[in-house]
Amino acid sequence: MAKVLYVEDNPDNMQLAQRVITALSHQFLWAADGLSGVSMAEAEQPDLILLDINLPDIDGYEVARRLRAKKDHMYVPIIAITANALKGDAERALAAGCDVYMSKPVNIRELRAHVMGLLVDSKTAPVPGKG
């Protein structure tokens, strides 16, 4: 069972993702703002992070940059999930350290496929610097 952290300030969006993650038999963790998300990632060591971009304190881009700067989170997959759909938003999320960019409203099948694929990849890929 993997740990999946969702950093999201909207409870409705959180509940939708929670249903997807728990249906896949993974543990679901939730942080309602960016700073809490960074702290929870440090404490819980999730296997995958779902990340809203528009958060009430620091934005998701900054959350991704802070996580990528930490050795323990350099290689944890991050899926940006956002209502931002302007030209350049996907590139900005990827440049900040996200692995996948998804726009809201979330397509459940697409989210499920990304979660399953990234968790399999993260469990089978060698971790640089280990072993």
C-alpha positions as CSV (number, residue, x, y, z in Angstrom):
1,M,0.0,0.0,0.0
2,A,1.4,3.4,-1.1
3,K,1.0,6.7,0.7
4,V,-0.5,9.4,-1.5
5,L,-0.5,13.0,-0.3
6,Y,-2.9,15.6,-1.8
7,V,-2.2,19.2,-1.2
8,E,-5.5,20.9,-1.9
9,D,-7.6,23.6,-0.3
10,N,-10.9,22.6,-1.8
11,P,-12.7,19.8,0.2
12,D,-14.8,18.7,-2.8
13,N,-11.7,18.2,-4.9
14,M,-10.0,16.5,-2.0
15,Q,-12.9,14.0,-1.6
16,L,-12.9,13.2,-5.3
17,A,-9.2,12.3,-5.2
18,Q,-9.7,10.4,-1.9
19,R,-12.2,8.1,-3.5
20,V,-9.9,7.3,-6.4
21,I,-6.9,6.7,-4.1
22,T,-8.7,4.6,-1.6
23,A,-10.4,2.6,-4.3
24,L,-6.8,1.7,-5.4
25,S,-6.1,0.5,-1.8
26,H,-3.6,3.2,-1.1
27,Q,-3.4,5.4,2.0
28,F,-4.7,8.9,1.5
29,L,-3.2,12.0,3.2
30,W,-4.5,15.5,2.9
31,A,-3.0,19.0,3.5
32,A,-5.1,22.1,3.0
33,D,-2.3,24.5,2.2
34,G,1.2,24.6,0.7
35,L,3.2,25.0,3.9
36,S,1.2,22.1,5.6
37,G,1.8,20.1,2.5
38,V,5.6,20.5,2.7
39,S,5.6,19.7,6.4
40,M,3.4,16.6,5.9
41,A,5.6,15.4,3.0
42,E,8.6,15.6,5.3
43,A,6.8,13.8,8.2
44,E,5.0,11.1,6.2
45,Q,7.3,10.4,3.3
46,P,4.6,9.9,0.7
47,D,5.1,7.7,-2.4
48,L,3.2,10.1,-4.6
49,I,2.1,13.8,-4.3
50,L,-1.0,15.3,-5.9
51,L,-0.6,19.1,-5.9
52,D,-3.1,21.9,-6.5
53,I,-1.4,25.0,-7.9
54,N,-3.7,27.7,-6.4
55,L,-3.3,27.4,-2.7
56,P,-4.1,29.9,0.0
57,D,-0.5,30.5,1.2
58,I,2.3,29.5,-1.1
59,D,1.4,28.3,-4.6
60,G,1.9,24.8,-5.9
61,Y,4.9,25.8,-7.9
62,E,6.7,26.9,-4.8
63,V,5.6,23.7,-3.0
64,A,7.1,21.6,-5.8
65,R,10.4,23.6,-5.8
66,R,10.7,23.2,-2.0
67,L,10.1,19.5,-2.2
68,R,12.5,19.0,-5.1
69,A,15.2,20.8,-3.1
70,K,15.0,18.2,-0.4
71,K,17.0,14.9,-0.9
72,D,14.1,12.8,0.4
73,H,11.7,14.2,-2.2
74,M,13.8,14.6,-5.2
75,Y,12.3,11.6,-6.9
76,V,8.8,11.4,-5.4
77,P,6.4,11.7,-8.4
78,I,4.3,14.9,-8.3
79,I,1.1,15.4,-10.2
80,A,0.0,19.0,-10.6
81,I,-3.8,19.2,-10.6
82,T,-5.0,22.7,-11.4
83,A,-7.7,25.0,-12.8
84,N,-4.9,27.0,-14.5
85,A,-5.3,26.2,-18.2
86,L,-3.5,29.1,-19.8
87,K,-0.8,28.8,-22.3
88,G,2.5,28.0,-20.5
89,D,0.9,26.7,-17.3
90,A,1.8,23.1,-17.9
91,E,5.3,24.1,-18.8
92,R,5.6,26.2,-15.6
93,A,4.4,23.2,-13.5
94,L,6.9,20.9,-15.1
95,A,9.7,23.4,-14.7
96,A,8.9,23.6,-11.0
97,G,9.4,19.9,-10.6
98,C,6.0,18.3,-11.3
99,D,6.0,15.1,-13.4
100,V,2.5,15.3,-14.7
101,Y,0.1,18.3,-15.3
102,M,-3.7,17.7,-15.2
103,S,-6.4,20.3,-15.5
104,K,-9.6,20.6,-13.5
105,P,-12.2,19.3,-13.6
106,V,-10.3,16.1,-13.1
107,N,-10.9,13.2,-15.4
108,I,-11.2,10.3,-13.0
109,R,-9.9,7.7,-15.4
110,E,-6.9,9.8,-16.3
111,L,-6.1,10.5,-12.7
112,R,-6.4,6.8,-11.9
113,A,-4.1,5.9,-14.8
114,H,-1.4,8.4,-13.8
115,V,-1.5,7.3,-10.1
116,M,-1.2,3.6,-11.1
117,G,1.6,4.3,-13.6
118,L,3.6,6.6,-11.4
119,L,3.4,4.3,-8.4
120,V,4.5,1.3,-10.4
121,D,7.4,3.3,-11.9
122,S,8.5,4.7,-8.5
123,K,8.5,1.2,-7.0
124,T,10.5,-0.4,-9.8
125,A,12.9,2.4,-10.7
126,P,16.3,2.4,-9.0
127,V,16.8,5.3,-6.6
128,P,19.9,7.2,-7.5
129,G,22.5,7.1,-4.7
130,K,21.1,3.9,-3.2
131,G,22.4,0.4,-3.5
